[in-house]
Amino acid sequence: MIKLWRFLSISIVVAVCLGLMLVPSAQQALAASPDWGYEIQPNTTTVGFNTDFNVTVSAVRYAENADTWQILVDFDPTYLQVIGITRPATLPTGDAPDPYPGEPTLNNTTGWVYDGYGTPPARPTVNVTFAAWTIHFCSKNVTTGSTYLNFVYVDPYYSAQVFLAGVDYLNWTHMVNGTVKIGGPPTIPVSPAISVSPDNLTFNAIEGGENPPARTLEVCNTGTGTLDWSLTDTAAWLSETPTSDILAKGVCANVTVSVDVTGMEAGDYSTTITITGSPEVVVAVNLHIESTAPVEPANLSVSSVSISPPQVKPGEEVTISINVANSGGETGSYNAVLYINGAVEDSQSVSVAPGTTESVIFTVSKSDAGVYDVLIAGQSGQFEVVSTGWFGGGLGTGGIVAIVVIVIAIIVVLVLVLRRARRAI
C-alpha cells in the first residue's frame, strides 16, 4: 500500500511539472499578443549640438478599445532637454483630449517627461492607432563626444499604460524603441521647394473670335527630397494640364495653361493659379477681350472763317482762323490751305481726336493798300489794307470818296459865284 501511494505521488508531481512546462505563463501570453502599445519614432536619426528635433509617440492598437493613455519617457539630461510636449488637438473620435489635472509635466534635471489624458466622460472609446504625443527635444552643446538616446520601457509606475475602464491593456510591457545619435552630423532635412516660371500670365482675345494660344507654366522642384504638388484656379474660363505631379530634386514639369473665351463679353478678367506643395505659390492670370463693335471713322467739319481785324495799315498783322471739329469715332487729320486773292498763302495740318475741336490759325500781313480776298476750307472773307493819307492819317475808300465830294461841292460853289458876278456887271 505504501509503495502504491509513493508511486501515485511521484506520478502526480511529474504530471504537474510537465503541465507547467507545456502551458505558457500569463505574462508570456500577454507579451506575445499585447492589446495596445506605444511606438516611439524620432523624426531624425542623427542630430548635432543645439539642434531641435521631435519624437512622435503613437498609441498602437493591437486589440480591444481604450479610453485612457499615459506615458513616461526617460532621457539623459546631460545631452538633452525637453522643450515641451503636445497632445493631438482631437482624438480619432473627434473629441478633444480630457487631460489629467496639471499635465503634462517634465523634469530636465533628472530627465523625464510625463503626460496622461483620456476621452471625455460618456464619450466613445478609441480602437484605432493614432499619434498620441509629440515630444519636442533640443540637444545640448556638449563637447565631450556623442551618445545615443534610447527610448526604452522603464519599470516605474506610469511608465507606459493604456486603460479601458481601469484595466491596463498595455501591462507596462510593450514599447518599441527609437534611437537618436546625439553629437553626430545632422541628417540633411528633406525640404522640397516649388519654383514657377513665369510668375504671371497674360492672354489677349477678340470678342466672338478664336481662343488665344495656350501658355506654358514651368513648375520645378528646387529643394531637396520629393515634391508632390497640385494646382487649382478660380475661373471657369481657365484650364491646366496636368494639375498635379511628383517631382524629384531638380526636376521640372511643364503645365499647359489654356483659355476658353466662348460666350465671354469684351472686358478685362483676372484670376489666380494656386500651386500647393512646399511652399504655396500663386500665379496671377489676366485676360483681355477686345470688343468687335464697329468704330465710326473720323467725321471732320469746319466752321466759318474768322478775320481779325478786318482793316489794317500796311505791314500790320491780320489773324485768319477756322475751327475743325471731329464728331466721328477715330482721330482725323485735316490740311487747311489759305488762299489770298486766289494764290496759296500758307497751309497747316491738324490732328483732331474723336469728340474734340482744334483751331487752325494763320497770321498774315500786307504792305500794299487794297482789299484782299480770303479763301480757306471753302469759307471766304476779306480784309483791307489802307495807306497813310494827308495829315499823317491813312485814307480808306470812304475818305477818298469824301474828298471827291468836297472837291465837287467846292467847284459847284465857285461856278455859281462866278455866274452871279457876271450878271451884276
C-alpha positions as CSV (number, residue, x, y, z in Angstrom):
1,M,0.0,0.0,0.0
2,I,2.8,2.4,0.9
3,K,4.6,1.6,-2.4
4,L,1.4,2.3,-4.4
5,W,1.0,5.7,-2.6
6,R,4.6,6.7,-3.3
7,F,4.2,5.7,-7.0
8,L,1.0,7.8,-7.3
9,S,2.6,10.8,-5.6
10,I,5.6,10.7,-7.9
11,S,3.3,10.4,-10.9
12,I,1.3,13.5,-9.9
13,V,4.4,15.6,-9.4
14,V,5.8,14.6,-12.8
15,A,2.4,15.4,-14.4
16,V,2.3,18.8,-12.8
17,C,5.8,19.7,-13.8
18,L,5.1,18.6,-17.4
19,G,1.9,20.7,-17.4
20,L,3.8,23.8,-16.2
21,M,6.4,23.3,-18.8
22,L,3.8,23.0,-21.6
23,V,1.4,25.8,-20.5
24,P,2.9,29.3,-21.0
25,S,2.6,31.8,-18.2
26,A,0.1,34.7,-18.3
27,Q,3.0,37.2,-18.7
28,Q,4.3,35.2,-21.7
29,A,0.8,35.1,-23.4
30,L,0.3,38.8,-22.8
31,A,3.7,39.7,-24.2
32,A,3.1,37.5,-27.3
33,S,-0.2,39.3,-28.2
34,P,-0.4,42.6,-26.4
35,D,-3.7,44.6,-26.7
36,W,-2.2,48.1,-27.0
37,G,1.3,49.5,-27.2
38,Y,3.4,52.6,-28.0
39,E,5.7,53.1,-30.9
40,I,8.2,55.9,-30.4
41,Q,9.6,57.4,-33.6
42,P,12.0,60.3,-33.8
43,N,11.9,62.5,-36.9
44,T,15.6,62.1,-37.4
45,T,18.3,59.5,-36.5
46,T,21.2,61.9,-36.0
47,V,21.3,65.5,-34.7
48,G,24.1,68.0,-34.0
49,F,24.5,70.0,-30.8
50,N,22.0,72.7,-30.0
51,T,19.5,71.2,-32.5
52,D,15.8,70.8,-32.1
53,F,14.0,67.6,-33.1
54,N,10.7,65.9,-32.4
55,V,9.7,62.5,-31.2
56,T,6.3,61.1,-32.1
57,V,4.7,58.7,-29.6
58,S,1.9,56.7,-31.3
59,A,-0.7,54.6,-29.5
60,V,-0.9,51.4,-31.5
61,R,-4.0,49.3,-31.3
62,Y,-3.5,45.5,-31.3
63,A,-6.9,44.6,-29.9
64,E,-9.8,46.0,-27.8
65,N,-10.7,49.6,-27.2
66,A,-9.2,52.2,-24.8
67,D,-10.3,55.4,-23.1
68,T,-7.1,56.5,-21.2
69,W,-3.4,56.9,-22.2
70,Q,-0.4,57.6,-20.0
71,I,3.3,57.9,-21.0
72,L,6.6,58.5,-19.2
73,V,9.8,58.8,-21.2
74,D,13.2,58.9,-19.6
75,F,16.2,60.7,-21.3
76,D,19.7,61.6,-20.5
77,P,19.7,65.3,-19.3
78,T,23.4,65.5,-19.9
79,Y,22.8,65.6,-23.6
80,L,19.1,66.6,-23.9
81,Q,16.4,68.9,-22.6
82,V,12.7,68.8,-23.3
83,I,11.2,72.0,-24.7
84,G,7.6,70.8,-24.4
85,I,5.1,68.0,-25.1
86,T,1.9,68.4,-27.1
87,R,-1.0,66.1,-27.5
88,P,-3.3,66.0,-30.5
89,A,-6.0,68.6,-30.8
90,T,-8.6,66.0,-31.4
91,L,-8.9,62.2,-30.8
92,P,-9.9,59.8,-33.6
93,T,-13.4,60.1,-32.2
94,G,-13.4,63.8,-32.9
95,D,-13.4,64.7,-29.2
96,A,-10.8,66.9,-27.6
97,P,-8.5,65.0,-25.1
98,D,-9.5,65.2,-21.5
99,P,-6.2,65.8,-19.7
100,Y,-5.2,64.9,-16.2
101,P,-5.0,68.0,-13.9
102,G,-1.6,69.7,-14.1
103,E,-0.4,67.6,-17.0
104,P,1.9,67.4,-18.9
105,T,5.0,67.6,-16.6
106,L,8.7,67.3,-17.3
107,N,12.0,67.4,-15.4
108,N,15.1,68.4,-17.3
109,T,17.3,67.9,-14.2
110,T,16.7,64.2,-13.7
111,G,15.5,63.6,-17.3
112,W,11.8,62.6,-17.6
113,V,8.6,63.8,-19.3
114,Y,5.1,62.6,-18.4
115,D,1.6,63.1,-19.6
116,G,-1.8,61.4,-19.3
117,Y,-5.2,62.0,-20.7
118,G,-8.4,60.2,-21.8
119,T,-11.6,60.5,-23.7
120,P,-14.2,62.9,-22.2
121,P,-16.7,61.2,-19.8
122,A,-19.6,59.3,-21.5
123,R,-17.8,59.7,-24.9
124,P,-16.9,56.8,-27.3
125,T,-13.7,54.9,-26.8
126,V,-10.8,54.6,-29.3
127,N,-10.0,51.5,-31.2
128,V,-7.5,52.8,-33.8
129,T,-3.8,53.7,-33.9
130,F,-3.1,57.4,-33.6
131,A,-0.4,59.9,-32.8
132,A,-0.8,60.4,-29.1
133,W,2.0,62.9,-28.3
134,T,4.8,64.9,-29.9
135,I,7.8,65.5,-27.6
136,H,10.0,68.4,-28.5
137,F,13.6,67.9,-27.7
138,C,16.8,70.0,-28.1
139,S,20.3,68.6,-27.9
140,K,22.8,70.4,-25.6
141,N,26.1,71.8,-26.6
142,V,28.3,69.0,-25.2
143,T,31.9,68.8,-26.5
144,T,32.9,65.5,-24.9
145,G,31.8,63.3,-27.8
146,S,28.5,61.8,-28.7
147,T,25.9,59.4,-27.2
148,Y,22.8,57.5,-28.2
149,L,19.4,58.4,-26.8
150,N,17.4,55.2,-26.5
151,F,13.7,55.3,-25.7
152,V,13.0,52.1,-23.8
153,Y,10.5,50.5,-21.4
154,V,11.1,51.5,-17.8
155,D,9.7,49.8,-14.7
156,P,8.2,52.6,-12.5
157,Y,4.5,53.1,-12.3
158,Y,3.0,55.1,-15.2
159,S,5.9,54.2,-17.4
160,A,3.5,53.4,-20.3
161,Q,-0.1,52.4,-19.9
162,V,-3.3,52.2,-21.9
163,F,-6.5,51.9,-19.9
164,L,-10.1,51.0,-20.6
165,A,-12.4,51.3,-17.5
166,G,-9.4,50.8,-15.2
167,V,-7.9,47.8,-16.9
168,D,-4.3,48.2,-18.1
169,Y,-4.2,46.7,-21.6
170,L,-0.5,47.6,-22.1
171,N,0.5,45.9,-18.8
172,W,3.6,48.2,-18.9
173,T,5.4,45.8,-21.3
174,H,5.1,46.9,-24.9
175,M,7.2,49.9,-26.1
176,V,9.0,49.9,-29.4
177,N,12.4,51.7,-29.2
178,G,13.5,54.7,-31.1
179,T,17.2,55.7,-31.2
180,V,18.8,59.1,-31.9
181,K,22.5,59.7,-32.0
182,I,23.5,63.0,-30.3
183,G,26.5,64.9,-31.4
184,G,27.0,63.4,-34.9
185,P,26.5,65.4,-38.1
186,P,22.8,66.2,-38.5
187,T,20.9,64.5,-41.3
188,I,20.1,66.6,-44.3
189,P,16.5,67.8,-44.0
190,V,14.1,66.8,-46.7
191,S,12.7,70.1,-47.9
192,P,11.2,70.3,-51.4
193,A,10.5,73.7,-52.8
194,I,8.3,75.0,-55.7
195,S,9.8,77.3,-58.3
196,V,7.4,78.6,-61.0
197,S,8.2,80.5,-64.2
198,P,6.7,82.9,-65.3
199,D,5.1,84.2,-62.2
200,N,2.2,85.8,-64.2
201,L,0.3,85.0,-67.4
202,T,-1.5,87.4,-69.8
203,F,-3.9,86.4,-72.6
204,N,-5.5,88.6,-75.3
205,A,-8.5,87.7,-77.4
206,I,-11.2,89.2,-79.6
207,E,-14.9,89.1,-78.6
208,G,-16.5,86.2,-80.5
209,G,-13.2,85.2,-82.0
210,E,-10.8,82.3,-81.5
211,N,-9.2,81.3,-78.2
212,P,-5.8,82.8,-77.6
213,P,-2.7,80.5,-77.9
214,A,-2.1,78.4,-74.8
215,R,0.8,79.3,-72.5
216,T,3.3,77.1,-70.7
217,L,3.9,77.3,-67.0
218,E,7.1,75.6,-65.7
219,V,6.9,74.0,-62.2
220,C,10.3,72.9,-60.7
221,N,11.5,71.3,-57.5
222,T,14.4,73.5,-56.5
223,G,14.6,72.0,-53.0
224,T,15.6,68.6,-51.6
225,G,13.5,65.5,-51.4
226,T,10.4,64.7,-53.5
227,L,7.9,67.5,-54.4
228,D,4.2,66.4,-54.5
229,W,2.4,69.3,-56.0
230,S,-1.1,70.1,-57.3
231,L,-2.8,73.3,-58.6
232,T,-6.2,74.9,-58.6
233,D,-7.7,78.0,-60.2
234,T,-10.8,80.1,-59.5
235,A,-12.1,80.8,-63.1
236,A,-14.3,78.7,-65.4
237,W,-12.6,80.1,-68.5
238,L,-9.2,78.8,-67.4
239,S,-7.8,75.2,-67.5
240,E,-4.5,73.5,-66.9
241,T,-2.9,70.2,-67.9
242,P,-1.5,68.5,-65.8
243,T,-2.9,69.6,-62.5
244,S,-0.6,67.6,-60.3
245,D,2.7,65.7,-60.4
246,I,5.5,64.3,-58.3
247,L,9.0,65.8,-59.0
248,A,12.4,64.7,-57.8
249,K,15.0,67.2,-56.8
250,G,16.0,69.4,-59.7
251,V,13.2,68.1,-62.0
252,C,10.7,70.4,-63.8
253,A,7.3,69.8,-65.3
254,N,5.5,71.9,-68.0
255,V,1.9,72.8,-67.4
256,T,-0.2,73.9,-70.4
257,V,-2.5,76.8,-69.4
258,S,-5.4,77.4,-71.8
259,V,-8.2,79.9,-72.0
260,D,-11.7,79.4,-73.5
261,V,-13.4,82.8,-74.3
262,T,-16.6,81.2,-75.8
263,G,-19.6,83.4,-74.9
264,M,-17.5,85.9,-73.0
265,E,-18.0,89.7,-73.4
266,A,-15.4,92.2,-74.1
267,G,-13.5,93.4,-71.0
268,D,-10.7,92.6,-68.6
269,Y,-10.7,89.4,-66.5
270,S,-8.3,88.2,-63.8
271,T,-7.8,85.1,-61.6
272,T,-5.0,83.2,-59.9
273,I,-3.5,79.7,-60.2
274,T,-2.5,78.3,-56.7
275,I,0.1,75.6,-56.7
276,T,0.4,73.8,-53.3
277,G,3.4,71.7,-52.3
278,S,6.3,73.4,-50.4
279,P,5.7,76.3,-50.2
280,E,2.4,77.5,-51.8
281,V,2.9,79.6,-54.9
282,V,0.3,81.9,-56.5
283,V,0.4,82.8,-60.3
284,A,-1.6,85.8,-61.5
285,V,-3.6,85.3,-64.7
286,N,-5.0,88.2,-66.8
287,L,-7.3,88.1,-69.8
288,H,-8.2,91.0,-72.1
289,I,-11.0,90.6,-74.6
290,E,-11.2,93.3,-77.3
291,S,-14.6,94.5,-78.5
292,T,-15.7,93.8,-82.1
293,A,-18.2,96.7,-82.2
294,P,-17.5,98.8,-85.4
295,V,-15.7,102.1,-84.8
296,E,-17.1,105.1,-86.8
297,P,-14.4,106.8,-88.9
298,A,-13.4,110.4,-88.4
299,N,-16.0,113.0,-89.3
300,L,-14.5,116.5,-89.7
301,S,-16.4,119.7,-90.1
302,V,-15.1,123.3,-90.5
303,S,-16.5,126.5,-89.0
304,S,-16.8,129.8,-90.8
305,V,-13.6,131.7,-91.3
306,S,-12.7,134.4,-88.8
307,I,-10.7,137.5,-89.9
308,S,-9.5,140.0,-87.3
309,P,-9.1,142.9,-87.6
310,P,-10.9,143.5,-91.0
311,Q,-8.9,146.7,-91.7
312,V,-5.2,147.3,-91.1
313,K,-2.5,149.6,-92.1
314,P,0.3,148.4,-94.4
315,G,2.5,145.9,-92.5
316,E,0.1,145.2,-89.7
317,E,-0.9,141.6,-89.0
318,V,-4.3,140.0,-89.7
319,T,-5.3,136.8,-87.9
320,I,-7.3,134.4,-90.1
321,S,-8.6,131.2,-88.3
322,I,-11.1,128.3,-88.6
323,N,-12.2,125.6,-86.2
324,V,-12.1,121.9,-87.2
325,A,-14.4,119.6,-85.2
326,N,-14.4,115.7,-85.3
327,S,-17.7,114.0,-84.5
328,G,-16.5,110.6,-85.6
329,G,-15.0,107.6,-83.7
330,E,-11.4,107.8,-84.9
331,T,-8.8,110.5,-84.9
332,G,-8.8,112.5,-88.2
333,S,-6.3,114.8,-89.9
334,Y,-7.1,118.0,-91.8
335,N,-4.9,120.0,-94.1
336,A,-6.0,123.7,-94.2
337,V,-4.8,125.8,-97.2
338,L,-5.1,129.6,-97.0
339,Y,-5.7,131.4,-100.3
340,I,-5.4,135.2,-100.6
341,N,-6.5,136.8,-103.9
342,G,-6.6,133.3,-105.4
343,A,-3.0,132.4,-104.6
344,V,-1.8,130.0,-101.9
345,E,-0.6,132.0,-99.0
346,D,0.1,129.2,-96.4
347,S,-1.0,125.7,-95.2
348,Q,-1.3,123.8,-91.9
349,S,-2.2,120.2,-90.9
350,V,-4.0,119.5,-87.7
351,S,-4.9,116.2,-85.9
352,V,-8.3,116.1,-84.3
353,A,-9.3,113.4,-81.8
354,P,-12.8,112.0,-81.6
355,G,-15.3,114.4,-80.0
356,T,-12.8,117.4,-80.0
357,T,-12.3,120.6,-81.8
358,E,-8.9,122.1,-82.9
359,S,-8.2,125.6,-84.2
360,V,-6.2,126.4,-87.3
361,I,-4.7,130.0,-87.1
362,F,-2.8,131.9,-89.8
363,T,-1.2,135.3,-89.4
364,V,-0.5,137.4,-92.5
365,S,0.5,141.0,-93.3
366,K,0.4,143.0,-96.5
367,S,2.4,146.2,-97.4
368,D,0.2,147.3,-100.3
369,A,-3.0,149.1,-99.7
370,G,-6.1,147.4,-101.1
371,V,-8.8,144.9,-100.4
372,Y,-7.7,141.2,-100.1
373,D,-10.0,138.3,-100.7
374,V,-9.5,135.3,-98.3
375,L,-10.5,131.7,-99.0
376,I,-9.9,128.8,-96.6
377,A,-11.6,125.4,-96.3
378,G,-14.3,126.7,-98.7
379,Q,-15.0,129.6,-96.4
380,S,-14.5,133.1,-97.9
381,G,-13.9,136.6,-96.4
382,Q,-11.8,139.7,-96.9
383,F,-9.7,142.3,-95.2
384,E,-8.5,145.8,-96.3
385,V,-5.1,147.5,-96.1
386,V,-5.4,151.3,-96.2
387,S,-2.5,153.6,-97.0
388,T,-1.4,156.7,-95.0
389,G,-3.0,160.0,-96.4
390,W,-2.9,163.7,-95.5
391,F,-2.4,164.8,-92.0
392,G,-0.4,161.7,-91.4
393,G,-3.6,159.7,-91.4
394,G,-4.5,156.9,-93.7
395,L,-7.3,157.3,-96.2
396,G,-9.5,154.5,-96.9
397,T,-12.1,154.2,-99.7
398,G,-14.6,156.2,-97.7
399,G,-12.0,159.0,-97.2
400,I,-11.3,159.2,-100.9
401,V,-15.0,159.4,-101.7
402,A,-15.4,162.2,-99.1
403,I,-12.6,164.2,-100.6
404,V,-14.1,163.9,-104.1
405,V,-17.5,165.0,-102.9
406,I,-15.9,168.0,-101.2
407,V,-14.0,169.0,-104.3
408,I,-17.1,168.7,-106.5
409,A,-19.0,170.8,-104.0
410,I,-16.3,173.5,-104.0
411,I,-16.3,173.6,-107.8
412,V,-20.1,173.9,-107.9
413,V,-20.0,176.8,-105.4
414,L,-17.3,178.6,-107.4
415,V,-19.3,178.2,-110.7
416,L,-22.4,179.7,-109.0
417,V,-20.4,182.6,-107.6
418,L,-18.8,183.4,-111.0
419,R,-22.3,183.4,-112.7
420,R,-23.7,185.9,-110.3
421,A,-20.7,188.1,-110.6
422,R,-21.1,188.3,-114.4
423,R,-24.8,189.2,-114.2
424,A,-24.0,192.0,-111.9
425,I,-21.6,193.6,-114.4
